[in-house]
């Protein structure tokens, strides 16, 4: 029966090619606009570390106070004093500080040319905390952190460039004139958005080349290549005074595995801030936050407003296209009232008429979906028009998006056909036959 | 024209009438808001930066080794001398940043040292006495820096130079009476810095929503960024020799000292590229919304054509009867045009509410401004014209129905 309805449907669609084309185009444009904007939104709003996002937290301590902070919110990073104090207290099962660094490395194959390479200064817990997979070797240990060793973990891609992909563990690498010992090579790992560094860096910038031992970076006075934000009077002069200032630049992360641990850590932060108040360093009562990955990404407004606006506008556009389709389907079905009357008189039930017209609408939806797919594929290259290359490259047409495009097109068209098909099924056979 | 019979007829086509009205309402809401966003975005695009964009380019120079402050300072001086010697180069200046870079250094600015809530915020440029000439900005009051005022700034050194040059927007914000020259300002310090010069216009490093209230407010301090990571060189080519200068400059720098990195992708940007990057999102948003508006209006128009054609087909017999009873071509034409006008007006009434609703949502969610009434009015006019235009062809066909149809059995 389904194939028969489909044949009937296709024949009817051929009868009014203009009307059919109009419907197919409306569905096609509507669904492709929604899908293109959705593909970007999906990429920028996704959970970068789904298996652990509810166990990883950013502790925030307000070291600026109510007169200097942003609308009562503590700053998104810590100053050196608070960062080191939180690490010393070691109240979480795992913890790390992070800041971005930029160093120079010799261009492989030509020792006289330098290229810049970017990475993160991190602590040993960084790797197990964020589930960084290893190709060769391992992370350094907590005692290496204490020893302030010159250890480095390379990314798979950087290892490929520098060592031709060979196992480089134990080898030395010179960056900006200093030697580092390779202790491990991380397998390709680049969560997007890069949740752990969004405060300081773009959430979608190029993947890091290396992870280097943070204490060593501090000893070498390697400055952050990312954000540094200060309030009040700037009275520091030089590296050591800067470390003692209220400038925030270090991004802290802690792993807390149960809600009781989270509650305990929150209490610890409160107590820490209260201590600072009593010691006279803060002239305000504790103002702390402890946000998990998704809460943090939300707070840092990682999703560009353009992505939300364009998705909202495209969805509105799709709804209008559907309203348009309802009207056209209604016109199309009711034009065949006489035909329906004959079929009903010959014994077709209302239910059958209903099914027949829904199948016809489904065929329109399928055609619209295919057109939408073509337009989506074409439109993907236009994403670069609206977003920076780093974000644009995240949007791509994959199997799930193809499936979603077709499904949305067909289901939406069938949903749009409910009312017109119901009207068609309500046709009174006697009246139609008489008026003929 | 009698409206009563039209309304009576519409009552028999409730579904179709409501659908068209709904479509018009939604289209109005989206088109008005889209036009408003497009206009806002495009108005940014044409904002001048104040610098000689046609002849400028920037070099992002990272040092390959960790220079001390003194080493970095002498490297910078040697680099600048090498750049200025190039035949296609007019002048060159060291800097921490450049207008429209998309982020950088900004300081809060106060009028007194005790002030807790700052008066405004300034984009900070640090450079030497060559910056103003290199950028091609116009000094409208006061004087430029002298070479002996320029100091070296090392890693995390917090120097408050005694003198500063500010943009006119900055001067006007701080001293609305126009007497800023010679006055002190306080920039996150108890030490004053005195305004010795005012430039006509110098756009900020970033042009985002956050900095919108501080548009064009910037200052220049006489300092050389002699830190280990590196700095920017802003280079002004001789008129018409930009391409040649952009080719010569990196070669000259590498020729002088190889221990540096000028990225092959981002290291060398003409100001046209800088501007393009800075406003990429604005332009993209305008284009995307423009396309959606056009397609949307086309689909709404086509939908009206489709449904009206169906109604005309349905009512051929009635039209024939009216014609036989003496109605003219013109009467029939007017009937359909008026019918569409009534439906459109209904849709627009709902649409205006939707438009403001959507605008309100955008205001709260995305810090957009409240839409001026002009956008709604122009949206209303566009949709009325679209409706009348779309209905014209089917209405014309209806008016050509012969009175004979009345006698024909359907």
Interface residues (C-beta under 8 A of the other chain):
Chain A: X19 X22 X25 X26 X29 X33 X67 X102 X104 X112 X113 X114 X115 X116 X176 X177 X178 X220 X221 X222 X223 X225 X230 X231 X232 X233 X234 X235 X236 X237 X238 X239 X241 X242 X304 X305 X306 X308 X309 X310 X313 X314 X316 X317 X319 X320 X321 X323 X324 X326 X327 X328 X330 X331 X332 X334 X335 X382 X385 X386 X387 X388 X419 X423 X435 X436
Chain B: X15 X16 X19 X20 X22 X23 X26 X27 X29 X30 X33 X34 X37 X62 X63 X64 X65 X66 X116 X117 X154 X155 X156 X157 X158 X159 X188 X189 X190 X209 X227 X228 X229 X258 X259 X260 X261 X263 X277 X280 X281 X283 X284 X285 X287 X288 X289 X292 X295 X296 X299 X300 X302 X303 X306 X307 X309 X310 X313 X314 X358 X362 X365 X366 X410
